[in-house]
Amino acid sequence: MAKERGKGGAGGLAAELYAQIARIPCINSHSHLVSEAERLAEPLDALSFFNHAYPLADLVAAGMSREALDRAFDPAMPLADRWQIFAPYWRYTRLTGYSQCILEGFADLLGFGELSAATIEPLSEAIRAHRRPGLYREVLSRRAGIEVSVVNMEDLVEVDREFFLPLPRLNRFSMLRSADQIRHIERDYGAAIGGLRDHVGLIDRVCGQWRTAGVAGIKLSQSYHRRMDFRRREFAAAEAVFAGLLKGEYPGLDTPAGAVLEDYLVFECCRAATEAGLAIQFHQGIRAGNHGGMEGCSPVPLIELLQHFRDARFDLSHAGYPYLREGAVLGKTFANVYLNMSWIHIISPQGARQDLQEWLRMVPFNKIIAFGDDLRHVEAVYGHLKMARWNFAVALAGMIEEGLLAEADALEVAQAAFYDNPARLYGVYRA
């Protein structure tokens, strides 16, 4: 990436744009960062950064066995021995976006431009020296220019509001598997659920409480187990399934009866969130890990839901990757749909540039969210944001070269995508 920025011509223009885009504050729309206290307690080394869902998936795809993975990431083994196990697969995965964002963080923050047998030990020492109080303020705020990160969580928990804004999930209320799940919800929320109306009433109460607590919105992740073809269901049909669940007579979530109840509850979650003024973020696109299905990737099946809740704010996180053109059609034709580029910059850096140019020719640019890290280590978050800014610079420079927009217009687009649009979507403008 650094070499590419040094080229003349369009590359030189991209470098100039990158320098200006890097000064725009960023709202990070999707994160899994742990608290700084948790991070400081982790005994990390250079290989630890690859023991995460995304680079792990690349290693598995390259042929690394479960046994080899376990040994490579076993901190009880000497680091040099672990490197010998890791290195043959690193040879094949080092060019992917998942790996490159880690390398970018290592280079800029720790001063190591490569991961190799020669650097693995000193780099790991630098990582340990880097682990000190103030790490997040130094990396996230000062170096990366991230104003706030929207952090995903299962239920609302307190976070350091200097760095984070919570985005709790309504999954446990909408993806029901057993009567025990209802009992746990009753315990955690001090509620009595004797029927479907009680359950829906609790969803309303929770959304109101979360709004008062200042969350960014709510999250739903149904695409990890199904197509997103939610249909409006009659209360009586859903109530009958819910009553069976309470009595232990429920065939399961992934059954026709389960779909009736889940569809009804997804509509109720979207209604409750919209009435509370909360944005609704869907995981919409590729699933993390290996050997997963793609039936939940396309955003097109969401249309019935999008048509019904025209006053909602739907945040399509990952924008339906690899179906980004289908997402663009929804962003173009639905006022309530935002296209979120979280994760895409490292899934396919090249694809992110190409699709961004197409989006900008199709979709009003106040609908585009530039960045969400979807990671848990600040070094990788820093590297990911650097790649996202570079992708925007390259895409916008290409459009300037074609005579499609002026440089000032390009910076207006970047300002909107990295800051103004997510600030409006999540209600997080700060003084």
Secondary structure as UniProt FT lines:
FT   HELIX           2..5
FT   HELIX           10..21
FT   TURN            22..23
FT   STRAND          26..31
FT   HELIX           36..41
FT   HELIX           46..50
FT   HELIX           53..61
FT   TURN            62..63
FT   HELIX           66..72
FT   TURN            75..76
FT   HELIX           79..93
FT   TURN            94..95
FT   HELIX           97..105
FT   HELIX           106..110
FT   TURN            117..119
FT   HELIX           120..130
FT   TURN            133..134
FT   HELIX           135..136
FT   HELIX           137..143
FT   STRAND          146..153
FT   TURN            161..163
FT   STRAND          164..169
FT   HELIX           171..174
FT   HELIX           179..189
FT   HELIX           196..212
FT   TURN            213..214
FT   STRAND          217..220
FT   HELIX           222..224
FT   HELIX           235..246
FT   TURN            247..248
FT   TURN            253..254
FT   HELIX           256..275
FT   TURN            276..277
FT   STRAND          279..285
FT   TURN            295..297
FT   HELIX           300..302
FT   HELIX           303..308
FT   TURN            310..311
FT   STRAND          314..321
FT   HELIX           324..333
FT   TURN            335..336
FT   STRAND          337..340
FT   TURN            342..343
FT   HELIX           344..347
FT   HELIX           349..362
FT   HELIX           365..367
FT   STRAND          368..369
FT   HELIX           378..401
FT   TURN            402..403
FT   HELIX           407..415
FT   HELIX           416..420
FT   HELIX           421..426
//
